[in-house]
Amino acid sequence: MIRNSRGGSSLQTANQAKRLAAAVCLVGALTACGTTASPPAAQEPQIDLSVPAELSIFTTITSQQKAFEEAIAKLKTKFPNYTIKLLLPTKEITLDSLIASGTVPDIIWDSATGMTSTVLDTGLQYDMTEWIKKDKVDLGRFDDSTIQIMREASGQGRMYGLPDDVNATVLFYNKDIFDRFGVPYPKDGMTWDNAYDLAKTLTRTEGGINYKGMGLFYSSLMSNNQLSLPVINPKEDKASVHTDPWKRLFNTYKQFYEIPGNQLDAKFSNFNGQLDSFYKDQNVAMVVAPLSGSGRFAQAQNLKWDMAAAPTFADMPKTGFQPGPRYFFVTNGKNKERAFQVVTQLLSDEVQQQNNKEGRATSLKNATIRQTFGQEGESFKGKHTAAVFYNQFAVSPPANPIASQVNLGDLNTEFLNVIQGTKDVNTALRSADEAITKKIAEAKAK
């Protein structure tokens, strides 16, 4: 997971040596070390990192429990003096109850949007900027978009979290449906127009089965959109969705539901229903969804699926969706320096490459590591894994701090109204704009 550009052990050994040398200088005369520099700022006391300690990692993303337990087990070799526990929420145990009982997690693993409830609202945020500089952590190792997202989401460029993995958006397809109708499989580099033509070709009825050409997990496609459109104006506290670019996005997606036979029905309903229809009913030829959606496919019986890069706009070739990264947040608990040390190891090349091989797409730019995606484990065995990093991630729009206090679900609701045929695009976007602006005013009034 987190790594330093110089690798794991050698970097940490060097950093410990620097800290010990600094401590010796302070205990004796400052000039004895050949410098008259002032003592370090009294921000954090020097900590003996070799002393046994207990640390905890909290996440609400329980689907990753096994992966985390395996990662923690591997950390034992690197940090034999540390006892690291994984904390997961239950009906009885919540993050708030843990904090109330004095069990403050040292590390939180969550998305940038999830940061609001798990980090900011609980007051656990800690800006790691100084430690990043002091330990020479190379932020250039990470995909630029993942660093930008955190700086925007944190406000004023703060680095509350470091990126672990990304949730790339891809096009999943059912090989059996393509084979049944003798249609070539989708390829990387398709435009939305290409995808529309393919969806029309594959939307048909045969043997009493209504085959649908395309489904969209549109909730994610809106929030991580390829056009880098903000939902809230970054400079003014008001919504910013009743615009021509948002109309373009809505119309691009809407056209698929206007294909005769590809309309919504009882099962092929909202974005969740469309992904479910793909793997449960297996009558949907293609679905554009986050990579994490493939986690559902293990429940399917005899589903023969593969993937291609997500379609792009013709005038923006190879510009994919925003990355949807998840981060390690070091909290302001009592083990900040130890937690930072652990996070740095989890983001090392070694750990990131192993995670990437097992199907958790790395946040690192390293092309060699990216090429190893899905090589181990059953989930992506034999799949076209090059699709994951084929497109470049779209940049995230500048964030308005008020966004963390506003539920933006109105955009999804209004798009559903559009594809159900109860509203036109212009009316739906105006309604969403008004509803979100109203919520912003209510949030500011609190």
C-alpha positions as CSV (number, residue, x, y, z in Angstrom):
1,M,0.0,0.0,0.0
2,I,2.0,3.1,1.0
3,R,5.5,3.3,-0.1
4,N,8.5,5.6,-0.3
5,S,10.3,6.0,-3.6
6,R,13.4,4.6,-2.1
7,G,11.7,1.4,-0.8
8,G,11.0,0.2,2.7
9,S,13.6,-0.8,5.2
10,S,16.6,1.2,4.0
11,L,14.6,4.5,4.0
12,Q,13.1,3.9,7.4
13,T,16.5,2.9,8.9
14,A,18.0,6.1,7.5
15,N,15.2,8.2,8.9
16,Q,15.6,6.6,12.3
17,A,19.3,7.4,12.2
18,K,18.5,11.0,11.4
19,R,16.1,11.3,14.3
20,L,18.6,9.7,16.7
21,A,21.4,12.0,15.5
22,A,19.1,15.0,16.1
23,A,18.3,13.8,19.6
24,V,22.1,13.5,20.4
25,C,22.6,17.0,19.2
26,L,19.9,18.4,21.5
27,V,21.1,16.5,24.6
28,G,24.6,17.8,24.2
29,A,25.8,21.2,23.1
30,L,24.2,22.1,19.8
31,T,27.6,23.3,18.3
32,A,29.1,19.9,19.1
33,C,27.3,18.6,16.1
34,G,28.7,21.2,13.9
35,T,25.6,23.4,13.7
36,T,24.0,26.3,15.6
37,A,20.6,25.5,14.3
38,S,17.6,26.1,16.5
39,P,16.0,23.1,18.2
40,P,13.1,21.6,16.2
41,A,9.7,23.1,16.7
42,A,7.8,21.7,19.6
43,Q,5.3,20.1,17.4
44,E,5.9,16.4,18.1
45,P,8.2,14.8,20.8
46,Q,10.9,12.5,19.5
47,I,9.6,8.9,19.7
48,D,11.7,5.8,20.0
49,L,10.2,3.8,17.1
50,S,11.7,0.6,18.4
51,V,9.5,0.5,21.5
52,P,6.6,-1.9,21.4
53,A,3.3,-0.3,20.6
54,E,-0.3,-1.1,19.7
55,L,-1.8,0.5,16.6
56,S,-5.2,0.1,14.9
57,I,-6.6,0.6,11.4
58,F,-10.3,1.4,11.0
59,T,-12.3,1.1,7.8
60,T,-16.0,0.9,6.9
61,I,-15.1,-0.9,3.7
62,T,-15.7,-4.3,5.2
63,S,-15.4,-6.1,1.8
64,Q,-11.6,-5.6,2.1
65,Q,-11.3,-7.4,5.5
66,K,-9.3,-10.3,4.1
67,A,-6.9,-8.1,2.2
68,F,-6.3,-6.0,5.2
69,E,-5.7,-8.9,7.5
70,E,-3.2,-10.3,5.0
71,A,-1.5,-6.9,4.8
72,I,-1.3,-6.6,8.6
73,A,0.2,-10.1,8.9
74,K,3.0,-9.0,6.5
75,L,3.7,-5.9,8.5
76,K,4.7,-8.1,11.4
77,T,8.0,-8.9,9.6
78,K,8.7,-5.2,9.1
79,F,7.5,-4.0,12.5
80,P,8.0,-6.9,15.0
81,N,7.5,-4.6,17.9
82,Y,4.1,-3.4,16.8
83,T,0.7,-5.1,17.4
84,I,-1.6,-3.9,14.6
85,K,-5.3,-4.5,14.8
86,L,-8.0,-4.1,12.2
87,L,-11.2,-2.4,13.5
88,L,-14.4,-2.9,11.6
89,P,-17.8,-1.4,12.3
90,T,-20.7,-3.6,13.5
91,K,-24.3,-2.9,14.5
92,E,-23.1,-2.5,18.1
93,I,-19.7,-0.8,17.4
94,T,-19.4,2.4,15.4
95,L,-16.5,4.8,14.9
96,D,-18.2,7.3,17.3
97,S,-18.5,4.6,20.0
98,L,-14.9,3.6,19.6
99,I,-13.8,7.2,20.0
100,A,-16.1,7.7,23.0
101,S,-14.5,4.7,24.7
102,G,-11.0,6.1,24.1
103,T,-10.2,3.7,21.2
104,V,-9.1,6.3,18.7
105,P,-7.9,4.5,15.5
106,D,-4.4,5.4,14.5
107,I,-5.1,4.9,10.7
108,I,-8.4,5.2,8.8
109,W,-8.8,3.7,5.3
110,D,-11.5,5.4,3.2
111,S,-12.3,7.4,0.1
112,A,-11.9,11.1,-0.2
113,T,-15.7,11.5,0.0
114,G,-15.9,9.1,3.0
115,M,-13.3,11.3,4.7
116,T,-16.0,13.7,5.6
117,S,-17.8,11.4,8.0
118,T,-14.9,9.2,9.2
119,V,-12.2,11.9,9.5
120,L,-13.5,15.4,9.4
121,D,-16.7,15.1,11.2
122,T,-15.0,13.2,14.0
123,G,-12.2,15.7,14.3
124,L,-9.5,13.1,13.7
125,Q,-7.8,14.8,10.7
126,Y,-4.0,15.3,10.8
127,D,-2.0,17.2,8.1
128,M,1.0,15.0,7.2
129,T,2.7,17.7,5.1
130,E,5.6,18.2,7.5
131,W,6.3,14.5,7.8
132,I,6.0,14.1,4.1
133,K,8.7,16.7,3.7
134,K,10.9,15.5,6.5
135,D,10.9,11.9,5.4
136,K,11.2,12.9,1.7
137,V,8.1,11.0,0.7
138,D,7.9,11.5,-3.1
139,L,4.4,12.4,-4.0
140,G,5.4,12.3,-7.6
141,R,5.2,8.5,-7.4
142,F,1.4,8.7,-7.2
143,D,-1.0,9.4,-10.0
144,D,-1.3,13.2,-10.1
145,S,-5.1,13.1,-9.9
146,T,-5.0,11.2,-6.6
147,I,-2.9,13.9,-4.9
148,Q,-4.9,16.7,-6.4
149,I,-8.1,15.1,-5.1
150,M,-6.8,15.0,-1.5
151,R,-5.5,18.6,-1.6
152,E,-8.9,19.8,-2.9
153,A,-10.9,17.7,-0.5
154,S,-8.8,18.6,2.5
155,G,-8.9,22.3,1.8
156,Q,-5.9,24.7,1.5
157,G,-3.8,21.9,0.1
158,R,-3.6,19.9,3.3
159,M,-2.5,16.2,3.0
160,Y,-4.7,14.4,5.5
161,G,-4.4,11.2,3.5
162,L,-2.1,9.4,1.1
163,P,-3.6,7.4,-1.8
164,D,-3.6,3.6,-1.7
165,D,-5.6,2.2,-4.6
166,V,-7.9,3.5,-7.3
167,N,-11.3,2.4,-8.4
168,A,-11.0,2.8,-12.2
169,T,-14.1,2.8,-14.3
170,V,-14.2,0.1,-17.1
171,L,-16.7,-1.5,-19.5
172,F,-17.6,-5.0,-18.5
173,Y,-19.2,-7.3,-21.1
174,N,-20.8,-10.7,-21.3
175,K,-18.8,-12.8,-23.7
176,D,-21.7,-15.3,-24.2
177,I,-24.0,-12.6,-25.5
178,F,-21.5,-11.4,-28.0
179,D,-20.7,-15.0,-29.1
180,R,-24.5,-15.8,-29.4
181,F,-24.9,-12.9,-31.9
182,G,-21.6,-13.2,-33.6
183,V,-20.5,-9.7,-32.6
184,P,-16.8,-8.9,-32.0
185,Y,-15.9,-8.1,-28.4
186,P,-15.5,-4.4,-27.3
187,K,-12.0,-3.0,-27.7
188,D,-10.0,-0.4,-25.8
189,G,-10.3,3.1,-27.3
190,M,-14.0,3.1,-28.1
191,T,-15.9,6.4,-28.1
192,W,-19.4,6.8,-26.7
193,D,-20.7,6.8,-30.2
194,N,-19.0,3.4,-30.9
195,A,-20.5,2.1,-27.7
196,Y,-24.0,3.4,-28.6
197,D,-23.8,1.6,-32.0
198,L,-22.7,-1.6,-30.3
199,A,-25.5,-1.3,-27.8
200,K,-28.1,-0.9,-30.5
201,T,-26.7,-4.0,-32.3
202,L,-27.0,-6.1,-29.2
203,T,-30.4,-5.0,-28.0
204,R,-32.7,-7.6,-29.3
205,T,-35.2,-10.4,-28.3
206,E,-34.4,-14.0,-29.0
207,G,-35.8,-17.2,-27.5
208,G,-38.1,-15.2,-25.3
209,I,-35.2,-13.3,-23.7
210,N,-35.0,-9.5,-24.0
211,Y,-31.2,-8.8,-24.3
212,K,-30.2,-5.3,-23.4
213,G,-27.2,-3.7,-25.0
214,M,-25.9,-1.3,-22.3
215,G,-26.3,-0.6,-18.6
216,L,-24.6,2.3,-16.7
217,F,-23.7,2.5,-13.1
218,Y,-24.5,6.2,-13.5
219,S,-24.1,7.2,-9.8
220,S,-20.4,6.8,-10.1
221,L,-20.3,8.0,-13.7
222,M,-21.7,11.3,-12.5
223,S,-19.5,11.8,-9.4
224,N,-16.3,10.7,-11.3
225,N,-17.3,12.2,-14.6
226,Q,-14.9,12.4,-17.5
227,L,-15.5,16.1,-18.1
228,S,-14.3,17.1,-14.7
229,L,-17.5,18.9,-13.9
230,P,-18.2,20.1,-10.4
231,V,-21.6,19.7,-8.8
232,I,-21.1,22.8,-6.6
233,N,-19.5,25.9,-7.9
234,P,-15.9,26.0,-6.4
235,K,-16.0,29.8,-5.9
236,E,-19.7,30.4,-5.0
237,D,-21.8,28.5,-2.5
238,K,-24.4,27.3,-5.1
239,A,-25.0,24.3,-7.3
240,S,-23.4,24.2,-10.8
241,V,-25.2,21.5,-12.7
242,H,-27.7,23.5,-14.8
243,T,-25.1,24.0,-17.4
244,D,-24.4,23.0,-21.0
245,P,-21.6,20.6,-20.1
246,W,-23.9,18.7,-17.7
247,K,-26.5,18.6,-20.4
248,R,-24.0,17.0,-22.7
249,L,-23.2,14.4,-20.0
250,F,-26.9,13.6,-19.3
251,N,-27.7,13.4,-23.1
252,T,-24.7,11.1,-23.7
253,Y,-26.0,8.6,-21.1
254,K,-29.7,9.1,-21.8
255,Q,-29.4,8.0,-25.4
256,F,-28.8,4.4,-24.3
257,Y,-32.2,4.2,-22.6
258,E,-33.9,5.5,-25.7
259,I,-32.8,2.4,-27.7
260,P,-36.0,0.3,-28.2
261,G,-35.7,-2.7,-25.8
262,N,-33.0,-1.1,-23.6
263,Q,-35.4,0.9,-21.4
264,L,-35.7,0.4,-17.7
265,D,-37.8,-2.4,-16.3
266,A,-38.4,-4.0,-12.9
267,K,-34.9,-5.5,-12.6
268,F,-33.0,-3.3,-15.0
269,S,-33.8,-0.3,-12.9
270,N,-31.5,2.2,-11.2
271,F,-27.7,2.0,-11.4
272,N,-27.5,-0.9,-8.9
273,G,-30.3,-2.7,-10.7
274,Q,-28.4,-2.4,-14.0
275,L,-25.2,-3.9,-12.6
276,D,-27.2,-6.6,-10.9
277,S,-29.0,-7.5,-14.1
278,F,-25.6,-7.9,-15.8
279,Y,-24.4,-10.6,-13.5
280,K,-27.6,-12.1,-12.1
281,D,-30.0,-12.2,-15.1
282,Q,-27.1,-12.2,-17.6
283,N,-29.2,-10.6,-20.3
284,V,-27.2,-7.3,-20.4
285,A,-24.4,-7.3,-22.9
286,M,-22.3,-4.4,-21.5
287,V,-22.2,-2.3,-18.4
288,V,-19.9,0.7,-17.6
289,A,-19.1,0.6,-13.9
290,P,-16.3,1.0,-11.4
291,L,-13.8,-1.8,-11.2
292,S,-15.0,-2.7,-7.7
293,G,-18.3,-3.8,-9.3
294,S,-16.6,-7.0,-10.4
295,G,-16.6,-8.1,-6.8
296,R,-20.3,-9.0,-7.3
297,F,-19.5,-11.4,-10.2
298,A,-18.2,-14.1,-7.9
299,Q,-21.8,-14.7,-6.9
300,A,-22.8,-15.4,-10.5
301,Q,-23.3,-18.9,-12.0
302,N,-21.3,-19.4,-15.2
303,L,-20.9,-15.8,-16.1
304,K,-18.3,-15.4,-18.8
305,W,-17.2,-11.8,-18.6
306,D,-14.3,-9.6,-19.6
307,M,-13.6,-5.9,-19.8
308,A,-12.4,-3.1,-22.0
309,A,-11.5,0.5,-21.3
310,A,-14.4,2.7,-20.6
311,P,-15.8,4.6,-23.7
312,T,-14.5,8.2,-24.1
313,F,-15.7,11.4,-25.8
314,A,-14.4,11.7,-29.4
315,D,-12.9,15.1,-28.7
316,M,-11.2,13.8,-25.5
317,P,-9.5,10.5,-26.5
318,K,-8.1,8.4,-23.7
319,T,-9.5,10.7,-21.0
320,G,-11.2,8.3,-18.7
321,F,-13.1,8.8,-15.5
322,Q,-11.8,10.3,-12.3
323,P,-9.9,7.6,-10.3
324,G,-12.1,7.2,-7.2
325,P,-9.1,6.6,-4.9
326,R,-9.0,5.3,-1.3
327,Y,-6.6,6.8,1.2
328,F,-4.7,6.1,4.4
329,F,-5.5,8.8,6.9
330,V,-3.1,9.1,9.9
331,T,-5.3,10.5,12.7
332,N,-4.3,12.8,15.5
333,G,-4.2,10.0,18.0
334,K,-1.3,9.2,20.3
335,N,0.6,7.1,17.7
336,K,0.9,9.5,14.8
337,E,4.6,9.0,14.0
338,R,4.4,5.2,14.3
339,A,1.2,5.3,12.2
340,F,2.9,7.4,9.5
341,Q,5.8,4.8,9.5
342,V,3.3,2.0,8.9
343,V,1.5,3.9,6.2
344,T,4.7,4.6,4.4
345,Q,5.5,0.9,4.3
346,L,2.0,0.1,3.1
347,L,2.6,2.4,0.1
348,S,6.0,1.0,-0.8
349,D,6.6,-0.4,-4.2
350,E,6.8,-3.9,-2.8
351,V,3.4,-3.8,-1.1
352,Q,1.7,-1.9,-3.9
353,Q,2.9,-4.3,-6.5
354,Q,1.5,-7.3,-4.5
355,N,-1.8,-5.5,-4.0
356,N,-2.0,-4.7,-7.7
357,K,-1.3,-8.3,-8.6
358,E,-4.1,-9.4,-6.3
359,G,-6.6,-7.0,-8.0
360,R,-6.4,-3.8,-6.0
361,A,-5.4,-1.3,-8.6
362,T,-2.4,0.7,-7.5
363,S,-2.4,4.5,-7.1
364,L,1.2,4.6,-8.3
365,K,2.3,5.9,-11.7
366,N,4.9,3.1,-12.1
367,A,4.1,1.5,-15.5
368,T,5.9,-1.7,-14.6
369,I,3.8,-2.1,-11.4
370,R,0.6,-1.2,-13.3
371,Q,1.2,-4.0,-15.8
372,T,1.0,-6.6,-13.1
373,F,-2.6,-5.9,-12.3
374,G,-4.7,-9.0,-11.6
375,Q,-1.8,-11.5,-12.3
376,E,-2.5,-13.4,-9.1
377,G,-5.8,-14.5,-7.6
378,E,-8.9,-15.8,-9.4
379,S,-10.9,-12.6,-9.9
380,F,-9.1,-11.4,-13.0
381,K,-7.5,-14.5,-14.2
382,G,-7.6,-14.6,-18.0
383,K,-9.2,-11.1,-18.2
384,H,-8.1,-8.2,-20.3
385,T,-6.5,-6.4,-17.4
386,A,-4.8,-3.8,-19.6
387,A,-8.2,-2.1,-19.7
388,V,-7.8,-0.8,-16.2
389,F,-5.0,1.7,-16.9
390,Y,-5.6,2.2,-20.7
391,N,-7.2,5.6,-20.2
392,Q,-5.7,8.5,-18.3
393,F,-7.6,9.5,-15.2
394,A,-9.6,12.7,-15.5
395,V,-8.6,15.5,-13.2
396,S,-11.0,16.3,-10.4
397,P,-12.6,19.7,-10.4
398,P,-11.7,22.2,-7.7
399,A,-13.7,21.5,-4.6
400,N,-15.9,23.8,-2.6
401,P,-15.5,23.1,1.1
402,I,-19.3,23.3,1.6
403,A,-19.6,20.1,-0.5
404,S,-18.7,17.9,2.4
405,Q,-21.8,19.1,4.2
406,V,-24.3,18.5,1.3
407,N,-25.9,15.3,0.1
408,L,-25.6,15.4,-3.7
409,G,-28.0,12.6,-4.4
410,D,-30.4,14.9,-6.2
411,L,-28.3,14.6,-9.4
412,N,-28.8,10.8,-9.5
413,T,-32.5,11.2,-8.7
414,E,-33.0,13.6,-11.5
415,F,-31.2,11.5,-14.0
416,L,-33.4,8.6,-13.0
417,N,-36.4,10.8,-13.8
418,V,-34.9,11.5,-17.2
419,I,-34.5,7.9,-18.2
420,Q,-37.9,7.0,-16.7
421,G,-39.3,9.6,-19.1
422,T,-40.9,11.8,-16.4
423,K,-38.6,14.8,-17.0
424,D,-36.6,16.3,-19.9
425,V,-32.9,16.9,-19.3
426,N,-33.2,20.7,-19.0
427,T,-36.0,20.4,-16.4
428,A,-34.2,17.7,-14.5
429,L,-30.9,19.6,-14.2
430,R,-32.7,22.8,-13.2
431,S,-34.5,20.8,-10.4
432,A,-31.2,19.3,-9.3
433,D,-29.6,22.7,-9.2
434,E,-32.3,24.2,-7.2
435,A,-32.4,21.3,-4.7
436,I,-28.7,21.3,-4.2
437,T,-28.5,25.1,-3.8
438,K,-31.3,24.9,-1.2
439,K,-29.3,22.2,0.8
440,I,-26.2,24.4,0.6
441,A,-28.2,27.3,2.2
442,E,-29.5,25.0,4.9
443,A,-26.0,23.7,5.6
444,K,-24.6,27.3,6.0
445,A,-27.5,28.2,8.3
446,K,-26.6,25.5,10.8
